[in-house]
Amino acid sequence: MNKYPYQQLKEIAIQRASGDIKLAGNKKLKIYGLLSCASGKRMKSENRIFFQSVTEAVNLGYRPCARCLLRDYQNWKNGLV
């Protein structure tokens, strides 16, 4: 558990505002998606992880969200990625 959660949240907010963070993911489900995705907004904060790019998420073994990245998800599901 982070001893200073406020500082961590502040750093994430700065990175989001600067465009360094573009995607979020669920550590348990290994799914990544857009920051604006309704499904992603419902996840528990302890399961949340942030990515700078799709390449970073994919290299870490995450798959696209079926809700906000439907085309990417369909390609992943059909093995076209």
Backbone as JSON Lines, residues from 0, in Angstrom:
{"i":0,"aa":"M","n":[0.84,-1.19,0.0],"ca":[0.0,0.0,0.0],"c":[0.88,1.24,0.0]}
{"i":1,"aa":"N","n":[0.52,2.2,-0.8],"ca":[1.28,3.43,-0.91],"c":[1.09,4.27,0.35]}
{"i":2,"aa":"K","n":[2.2,4.74,0.89],"ca":[2.17,5.53,2.1],"c":[1.63,6.94,1.83]}
{"i":3,"aa":"Y","n":[1.77,7.41,0.59],"ca":[1.36,8.76,0.22],"c":[0.44,8.72,-1.0]}
{"i":4,"aa":"P","n":[-0.79,8.25,-0.84],"ca":[-1.69,8.12,-2.0],"c":[-2.0,9.46,-2.67]}
{"i":5,"aa":"Y","n":[-2.07,10.55,-1.91],"ca":[-2.37,11.85,-2.5],"c":[-1.28,12.24,-3.49]}
{"i":6,"aa":"Q","n":[-0.02,12.04,-3.12],"ca":[1.09,12.39,-4.0],"c":[1.05,11.57,-5.28]}
{"i":7,"aa":"Q","n":[0.74,10.29,-5.16],"ca":[0.64,9.42,-6.33],"c":[-0.5,9.89,-7.25]}
{"i":8,"aa":"L","n":[-1.64,10.23,-6.7],"ca":[-2.77,10.72,-7.49],"c":[-2.42,12.04,-8.18]}
{"i":9,"aa":"K","n":[-1.69,12.88,-7.49],"ca":[-1.28,14.15,-8.06],"c":[-0.35,13.93,-9.26]}
{"i":10,"aa":"E","n":[0.6,13.01,-9.13],"ca":[1.52,12.7,-10.22],"c":[0.77,12.13,-11.43]}
{"i":11,"aa":"I","n":[-0.19,11.26,-11.19],"ca":[-0.99,10.69,-12.27],"c":[-1.79,11.77,-12.97]}
{"i":12,"aa":"A","n":[-2.37,12.7,-12.2],"ca":[-3.14,13.79,-12.79],"c":[-2.26,14.66,-13.68]}
{"i":13,"aa":"I","n":[-1.05,14.93,-13.25],"ca":[-0.11,15.73,-14.05],"c":[0.24,15.0,-15.34]}
{"i":14,"aa":"Q","n":[0.5,13.69,-15.25],"ca":[0.84,12.91,-16.43],"c":[-0.34,12.83,-17.41]}
{"i":15,"aa":"R","n":[-1.55,12.71,-16.9],"ca":[-2.74,12.69,-17.76],"c":[-2.9,14.02,-18.48]}
{"i":16,"aa":"A","n":[-2.74,15.12,-17.74],"ca":[-2.89,16.45,-18.33],"c":[-1.85,16.73,-19.41]}
{"i":17,"aa":"S","n":[-0.65,16.21,-19.22],"ca":[0.42,16.44,-20.19],"c":[0.33,15.49,-21.38]}
{"i":18,"aa":"G","n":[-0.54,14.48,-21.29],"ca":[-0.69,13.52,-22.38],"c":[0.25,12.33,-22.28]}
{"i":19,"aa":"D","n":[1.03,12.24,-21.2],"ca":[1.94,11.1,-21.03],"c":[1.17,9.8,-20.79]}
{"i":20,"aa":"I","n":[0.03,9.89,-20.13],"ca":[-0.81,8.72,-19.89],"c":[-1.97,8.77,-20.87]}
{"i":21,"aa":"K","n":[-2.12,7.74,-21.66],"ca":[-3.17,7.72,-22.69],"c":[-4.19,6.6,-22.45]}
{"i":22,"aa":"L","n":[-3.79,5.56,-21.73],"ca":[-4.64,4.39,-21.53],"c":[-4.59,3.94,-20.08]}
{"i":23,"aa":"A","n":[-5.62,3.22,-19.68],"ca":[-5.65,2.61,-18.35],"c":[-5.97,1.14,-18.51]}
{"i":24,"aa":"G","n":[-5.59,0.36,-17.52],"ca":[-5.85,-1.07,-17.58],"c":[-6.24,-1.64,-16.24]}
{"i":25,"aa":"N","n":[-6.72,-2.86,-16.28],"ca":[-7.09,-3.6,-15.08],"c":[-6.05,-4.69,-14.87]}
{"i":26,"aa":"K","n":[-5.31,-4.61,-13.75],"ca":[-4.23,-5.56,-13.47],"c":[-4.74,-6.99,-13.37]}
{"i":27,"aa":"K","n":[-5.89,-7.19,-12.76],"ca":[-6.41,-8.54,-12.56],"c":[-6.93,-9.16,-13.85]}
{"i":28,"aa":"L","n":[-7.65,-8.37,-14.64],"ca":[-8.27,-8.89,-15.86],"c":[-7.35,-8.81,-17.07]}
{"i":29,"aa":"K","n":[-6.26,-8.02,-16.95],"ca":[-5.3,-7.83,-18.05],"c":[-5.99,-7.23,-19.28]}
{"i":30,"aa":"I","n":[-6.8,-6.19,-19.05],"ca":[-7.51,-5.48,-20.12],"c":[-7.08,-4.02,-20.08]}
{"i":31,"aa":"Y","n":[-6.87,-3.42,-21.26],"ca":[-6.57,-1.99,-21.32],"c":[-7.62,-1.28,-22.16]}
{"i":32,"aa":"G","n":[-7.82,0.01,-21.9],"ca":[-8.78,0.78,-22.66],"c":[-8.55,2.27,-22.51]}
{"i":33,"aa":"L","n":[-9.46,3.03,-23.08],"ca":[-9.38,4.49,-23.03],"c":[-9.66,5.0,-21.62]}
{"i":34,"aa":"L","n":[-9.08,6.14,-21.29],"ca":[-9.31,6.74,-19.97],"c":[-10.77,7.12,-19.77]}
{"i":35,"aa":"S","n":[-11.49,7.35,-20.86],"ca":[-12.88,7.76,-20.78],"c":[-13.88,6.6,-20.74]}
{"i":36,"aa":"C","n":[-13.4,5.38,-20.8],"ca":[-14.28,4.21,-20.86],"c":[-15.08,4.03,-19.56]}
{"i":37,"aa":"A","n":[-16.37,3.83,-19.7],"ca":[-17.24,3.63,-18.54],"c":[-16.88,2.36,-17.77]}
{"i":38,"aa":"S","n":[-16.49,1.32,-18.49],"ca":[-16.1,0.07,-17.82],"c":[-14.86,0.29,-16.97]}
{"i":39,"aa":"G","n":[-13.91,1.01,-17.51],"ca":[-12.68,1.28,-16.78],"c":[-12.88,2.15,-15.55]}
{"i":40,"aa":"K","n":[-13.82,3.06,-15.64],"ca":[-14.08,3.96,-14.51],"c":[-14.68,3.22,-13.33]}
{"i":41,"aa":"R","n":[-15.28,2.05,-13.58],"ca":[-15.91,1.27,-12.49],"c":[-14.91,0.38,-11.75]}
{"i":42,"aa":"M","n":[-13.73,0.17,-12.28],"ca":[-12.81,-0.77,-11.64],"c":[-12.27,-0.21,-10.33]}
{"i":43,"aa":"K","n":[-11.88,-1.1,-9.46],"ca":[-11.3,-0.71,-8.18],"c":[-9.94,-0.06,-8.43]}
{"i":44,"aa":"S","n":[-9.64,0.95,-7.65],"ca":[-8.4,1.7,-7.85],"c":[-7.16,0.83,-7.65]}
{"i":45,"aa":"E","n":[-7.23,-0.17,-6.78],"ca":[-6.05,-1.03,-6.56],"c":[-5.76,-1.93,-7.76]}
{"i":46,"aa":"N","n":[-6.72,-2.08,-8.67],"ca":[-6.52,-2.89,-9.87],"c":[-6.1,-2.04,-11.07]}
{"i":47,"aa":"R","n":[-6.05,-0.73,-10.92],"ca":[-5.81,0.18,-12.03],"c":[-4.31,0.34,-12.31]}
{"i":48,"aa":"I","n":[-3.99,0.35,-13.6],"ca":[-2.62,0.6,-14.06],"c":[-2.72,1.53,-15.27]}
{"i":49,"aa":"F","n":[-1.71,2.33,-15.5],"ca":[-1.74,3.29,-16.6],"c":[-0.64,2.98,-17.61]}
{"i":50,"aa":"F","n":[-0.92,3.29,-18.87],"ca":[0.02,3.04,-19.97],"c":[0.21,4.3,-20.8]}
{"i":51,"aa":"Q","n":[1.39,4.4,-21.39],"ca":[1.68,5.52,-22.28],"c":[1.31,5.2,-23.72]}
{"i":52,"aa":"S","n":[1.18,3.91,-24.04],"ca":[0.87,3.53,-25.42],"c":[0.23,2.14,-25.48]}
{"i":53,"aa":"V","n":[-0.37,1.85,-26.62],"ca":[-0.94,0.52,-26.86],"c":[0.19,-0.51,-26.85]}
{"i":54,"aa":"T","n":[1.31,-0.17,-27.45],"ca":[2.46,-1.08,-27.5],"c":[2.89,-1.5,-26.1]}
{"i":55,"aa":"E","n":[2.94,-0.55,-25.19],"ca":[3.31,-0.86,-23.8],"c":[2.32,-1.83,-23.18]}
{"i":56,"aa":"A","n":[1.03,-1.59,-23.36],"ca":[0.0,-2.46,-22.79],"c":[0.09,-3.86,-23.38]}
{"i":57,"aa":"V","n":[0.2,-3.95,-24.7],"ca":[0.26,-5.26,-25.37],"c":[1.51,-6.02,-24.96]}
{"i":58,"aa":"N","n":[2.65,-5.33,-24.86],"ca":[3.89,-5.99,-24.46],"c":[3.83,-6.54,-23.05]}
{"i":59,"aa":"L","n":[2.96,-5.98,-22.23],"ca":[2.79,-6.47,-20.86],"c":[1.69,-7.53,-20.76]}
{"i":60,"aa":"G","n":[1.13,-7.92,-21.91],"ca":[0.16,-9.01,-21.94],"c":[-1.29,-8.61,-21.77]}
{"i":61,"aa":"Y","n":[-1.61,-7.34,-21.97],"ca":[-2.98,-6.86,-21.84],"c":[-3.7,-6.94,-23.18]}
{"i":62,"aa":"R","n":[-5.01,-7.12,-23.13],"ca":[-5.83,-7.17,-24.35],"c":[-6.72,-5.94,-24.38]}
{"i":63,"aa":"P","n":[-7.21,-5.55,-25.58],"ca":[-8.07,-4.37,-25.7],"c":[-9.45,-4.58,-25.05]}
{"i":64,"aa":"C","n":[-10.02,-3.5,-24.58],"ca":[-11.36,-3.5,-24.0],"c":[-12.4,-3.7,-25.11]}
{"i":65,"aa":"A","n":[-13.36,-4.55,-24.87],"ca":[-14.41,-4.82,-25.87],"c":[-15.42,-3.68,-25.94]}
{"i":66,"aa":"R","n":[-15.43,-2.81,-24.97],"ca":[-16.41,-1.73,-24.95],"c":[-15.89,-0.48,-25.68]}
{"i":67,"aa":"C","n":[-14.72,-0.01,-25.32],"ca":[-14.23,1.25,-25.88],"c":[-13.27,1.07,-27.06]}
{"i":68,"aa":"L","n":[-12.74,-0.13,-27.22],"ca":[-11.82,-0.42,-28.33],"c":[-12.32,-1.64,-29.09]}
{"i":69,"aa":"L","n":[-13.57,-1.57,-29.51],"ca":[-14.24,-2.73,-30.1],"c":[-13.49,-3.3,-31.31]}
{"i":70,"aa":"R","n":[-13.07,-2.45,-32.22],"ca":[-12.37,-2.94,-33.42],"c":[-11.06,-3.64,-33.04]}
{"i":71,"aa":"D","n":[-10.3,-3.03,-32.14],"ca":[-9.05,-3.65,-31.68],"c":[-9.33,-4.97,-30.96]}
{"i":72,"aa":"Y","n":[-10.4,-4.97,-30.16],"ca":[-10.78,-6.2,-29.44],"c":[-11.14,-7.31,-30.42]}
{"i":73,"aa":"Q","n":[-11.94,-6.99,-31.46],"ca":[-12.33,-8.0,-32.45],"c":[-11.11,-8.54,-33.19]}
{"i":74,"aa":"N","n":[-10.17,-7.66,-33.53],"ca":[-8.94,-8.12,-34.17],"c":[-8.15,-9.03,-33.25]}
{"i":75,"aa":"W","n":[-8.06,-8.66,-31.96],"ca":[-7.36,-9.5,-30.98],"c":[-8.05,-10.86,-30.86]}
{"i":76,"aa":"K","n":[-9.36,-10.85,-30.74],"ca":[-10.13,-12.07,-30.57],"c":[-9.98,-13.01,-31.78]}
{"i":77,"aa":"N","n":[-9.88,-12.42,-32.97],"ca":[-9.74,-13.22,-34.2],"c":[-8.28,-13.52,-34.53]}
{"i":78,"aa":"G","n":[-7.37,-13.15,-33.63],"ca":[-5.97,-13.45,-33.84],"c":[-5.29,-12.61,-34.89]}
{"i":79,"aa":"L","n":[-5.83,-11.45,-35.19],"ca":[-5.28,-10.6,-36.25],"c":[-4.27,-9.59,-35.72]}
{"i":80,"aa":"V","n":[-3.97,-9.64,-34.46],"ca":[-3.03,-8.68,-33.87],"c":[-1.64,-9.25,-33.88]}
